[in-house]
Amino acid sequence: MVGDNATLVMEFTLVGLSDHPEAQTTFFWLLLIVYIVTLMGNSLIVLLIAVDHQLHTPMYFFLSNLSLLDICYSSSSAPQMLANCFAERPTISFNKCFSQMCISVFLGMTECLLLATMAYDRFVAICHPLRYPLIISWKVCIQLAATAWVSAFLLTFIPNMTLKDLFCGPSVINHFTCEVQAMLKLACSPNHVHEGIMFTSGVLTLLVPFAFILVTYIRIVLAVLCIRSTEGRSKAFSTCGSHLAVVTIFYGTAMSMYLQPPSKSSSDQDKLIAVFYGVVTPMLNPLIYSLRNKDVKEALKRLSGRIIPP
């Protein structure tokens, strides 16, 4: 625990790209473009699903949750990164920094659980197509989505509320935002109980959902291979292709960040990986689903026809 003579940190300094001033302008404009595309792309997906009755299905219900989540996820960090790009000494109060860390972790955990839920939806649709309406009813959809959000909340805020007393020394975060890995490297009072809680939360929200998705897709592939029709196989694979691409990108970057050996120093590579899965990945999700999904393309055409009559 923190000693009696220790001084609690009241403010953090975010390093960002202050060590590379020549790259700040380029980074600012790239980040701004990515953030705008993220907001526009995900907002369009949510709008299409809301107004087009043909997209009122469980699969697109979960997709609208994912797009809404991505809007919140990117907005939890991108605006601050943009505001700090040209600041000589970007600082943030302890309470704001701690809140940002909790919100980012909560949204990241929610995405992990939501992607696992979407994998289960695809598994039922392909492996049990006749029973799909009974298994994945609207009541079940709402329960599954609510479980993902509430579970992530409990796994984030309850453990993190015990971390406030760990910060009493270094106040310089070698990162663009108050990313949890970067902050924990500043902890001046290591506690095995806290480390155990954080590790357990990480396993429950990263490794367990990923293992579930992996097993689910193995069963999906085995089921698809039993389909005699080439057209049927192609349709089944295309149904899962977009989700599998999103899972690969998100989990690939997240695992490369959170499953690496612990270190007390942050590298520029860590910062870039965090920017990729925290800002770039939410931009890629709507692009992947819109470019690969025939239903979304047709819904976009119908919406365009309403706005711009022939």
C-alpha positions, 0 to 999 in steps of 0.5 A, a space after each residue: 500500500 502507499 506509504 504515509 509520506 507518499 504524495 498522491 498524483 493529482 495530474 498526469 502529463 501525456 507524452 504523445 508525440 512531443 518527442 517527435 514534433 515533426 510528425 505532429 501535423 501529419 498525425 493530427 490530420 490522419 487522426 482527424 480523417 480517421 475519426 470523421 470516417 468512423 463517426 460517419 460510417 458507424 452512424 450510417 450503419 445505425 441509421 440504415 438498420 433503424 430505418 430499413 425494416 428488412 434489416 430488423 433481424 437479430 444479426 443487424 441488431 447486434 451489428 447496430 450495437 457494435 456500430 454504436 459501441 465503436 462510436 463511443 469507443 473512438 470518441 473516448 480517446 480521439 478528441 483528446 488526442 486531437 486536442 493534445 496534438 499541438 500542446 507543448 505540455 498536454 496534461 490531464 487531471 487524475 480524476 479525468 484520466 482515471 475516468 477515461 481509462 475506465 471508460 475505454 476499458 469498459 468499451 473494449 471489454 464490451 466489444 470483446 463480449 459483443 463479438 462473441 455474441 455475434 459469433 454465437 448468432 452466426 453459429 445458430 443461423 448456419 448450424 441450426 437454421 430451422 430452429 434459428 427463430 426460436 433460439 435467437 428470438 428478440 427477447 434473447 437478442 436483448 438479453 444477450 446484448 444486455 449481458 455483454 454491456 452489464 458484464 463488461 461494466 461489472 468487470 471494469 468498474 468494480 476492480 478499477 475502483 480499487 486502483 486509485 491508491 496505487 498512483 503516488 509517484 511518476 506522473 508522466 504517461 508515455 502515451 496519447 491517452 490514459 490507456 490502462 497498460 500505460 497507467 499501470 506501469 506508473 503504479 508505485 505500490 504493486 499489489 498482487 491482489 490488484 494484479 490478480 484481479 486485472 489478470 482475471 478480468 483480462 482472461 474473462 473478457 479477452 481469452 475466453 471470448 476469443 476461445 469461444 469464437 474460435 471453437 464456434 467458427 470451427 463448428 461453423 466451418 465443419 457444418 458448411 463443408 457438409 453443404 453440398 451446394 456450392 452456392 450454399 457454401 458461398 452464401 454461408 461463408 459470406 455471412 460470416 466473412 465480415 464478422 470474422 474479419 472484424 474479429 481478426 483485426 480487433 483481437 489481433 491488435 488487442 492481444 499483441 498489446 495485452 498479452 505481451 510480457 509485462 514491462 515498466 516502460 512504454 514504447 512507441 510501438 505500444 502507442 501505435 498499436 493502441 491507436 490502431 485498435 482504439 481508433 482505426 479498428 472502429 473505422 474499419 468495422 463499417 467499411 468491412 460490413 458495408 463492402 462485403 454485405 449485400 443487404 447493407 448495400 441494398 439498404 443504402 440504395 433504398 435510403 438514397 432513393 428516399 432522400 434523392 428521388 429519381 
